[in-house]
Amino acid sequence: VPYTFDCNDMRFASAPGFNTPDDFLRHLVANFDCLYRESAHGPKMMSVGLHLRLAGRPARAEALRRFLEHVRRHDGVWLCTRGQIADHWAQACPPGAVAA
């Protein structure tokens, strides 16, 4: 599963990174909005990296909650875990099958 550093709470612990929870929220929303527009031409995937000791802080958790509210206001979005993505691909493209 693709894993990027730009939409990742580790940027709270690295420089240059997120200084405030609002920085994190604005970045996630802008990334999502761009991919959502582009999804008119084909499926897109956004991965958000989260770590308990980083995203679990109250203000950061609140930013994540607001991001999820934003995402849920859009039609046709699948919020899922890495395991759910892996299960989907295992069913859609079993070993030996050619992806369409």
C-alpha positions as CSV (number, residue, x, y, z in Angstrom):
1,V,0.0,0.0,0.0
2,P,1.5,3.3,-1.0
3,Y,2.8,5.3,2.0
4,T,3.8,8.9,1.7
5,F,5.5,11.3,4.1
6,D,3.6,14.4,3.1
7,C,0.2,13.2,4.6
8,N,1.9,11.8,7.7
9,D,1.8,12.9,11.3
10,M,5.5,12.2,11.5
11,R,5.9,15.7,10.0
12,F,5.1,17.0,13.5
13,A,8.4,15.4,14.5
14,S,10.6,16.5,11.6
15,A,11.7,19.7,10.0
16,P,10.3,21.2,7.9
17,G,7.0,19.9,9.1
18,F,3.7,20.7,10.6
19,N,3.9,23.4,13.3
20,T,0.2,23.3,14.3
21,P,-2.8,20.9,14.0
22,D,-4.3,23.4,11.6
23,D,-1.2,23.0,9.3
24,F,-1.9,19.3,9.3
25,L,-5.6,19.8,8.6
26,R,-5.1,22.2,5.8
27,H,-2.6,20.0,4.1
28,L,-4.8,16.9,4.3
29,V,-7.9,18.8,3.0
30,A,-6.0,20.3,0.1
31,N,-4.5,16.9,-0.8
32,F,-7.9,15.2,-0.6
33,D,-9.7,18.0,-2.6
34,C,-7.2,17.7,-5.4
35,L,-7.4,13.9,-5.6
36,Y,-11.2,14.1,-5.4
37,R,-11.4,16.4,-8.4
38,E,-8.9,14.2,-10.3
39,S,-11.0,11.1,-9.5
40,A,-13.6,12.3,-12.1
41,H,-11.1,10.7,-14.6
42,G,-10.3,7.6,-12.6
43,P,-9.9,6.2,-9.1
44,K,-7.4,7.9,-6.7
45,M,-6.0,6.8,-3.3
46,M,-4.8,8.9,-0.4
47,S,-2.9,7.4,2.4
48,V,-2.6,9.2,5.8
49,G,0.1,8.0,8.1
50,L,-0.8,8.1,11.8
51,H,1.1,7.2,14.9
52,L,-0.5,7.0,18.3
53,R,2.0,9.2,20.1
54,L,1.8,11.9,17.4
55,A,-1.8,12.0,16.1
56,G,-3.1,10.9,19.5
57,R,-2.5,14.3,21.1
58,P,-5.9,16.1,21.7
59,A,-5.5,19.0,19.3
60,R,-4.0,16.8,16.5
61,A,-6.8,14.2,17.0
62,E,-9.3,17.1,16.6
63,A,-7.7,18.1,13.3
64,L,-8.0,14.5,12.2
65,R,-11.7,14.4,13.2
66,R,-12.3,17.6,11.2
67,F,-10.5,16.1,8.2
68,L,-12.7,12.9,8.4
69,E,-15.8,15.1,8.6
70,H,-14.7,16.9,5.4
71,V,-14.1,13.6,3.6
72,R,-17.5,12.2,4.7
73,R,-19.2,15.1,3.0
74,H,-18.1,13.7,-0.4
75,D,-19.9,11.0,-2.3
76,G,-18.1,7.9,-3.5
77,V,-15.3,7.9,-1.0
78,W,-14.1,4.7,0.6
79,L,-12.5,5.1,4.1
80,C,-10.6,2.0,4.8
81,T,-7.6,0.4,6.5
82,R,-4.5,-1.0,4.9
83,G,-5.9,-4.5,5.7
84,Q,-9.1,-3.7,3.8
85,I,-7.2,-2.5,0.8
86,A,-5.0,-5.6,0.8
87,D,-8.2,-7.8,1.1
88,H,-9.8,-5.9,-1.8
89,W,-6.7,-6.4,-4.1
90,A,-6.4,-10.1,-3.1
91,Q,-10.0,-10.6,-4.3
92,A,-9.8,-8.3,-7.3
93,C,-6.4,-9.5,-8.5
94,P,-5.6,-12.9,-7.1
95,P,-2.1,-14.3,-7.6
96,G,-1.5,-15.2,-11.2
97,A,-4.4,-13.0,-12.5
98,V,-3.6,-10.1,-14.8
99,A,-4.9,-6.7,-13.6
100,A,-7.2,-5.0,-16.1
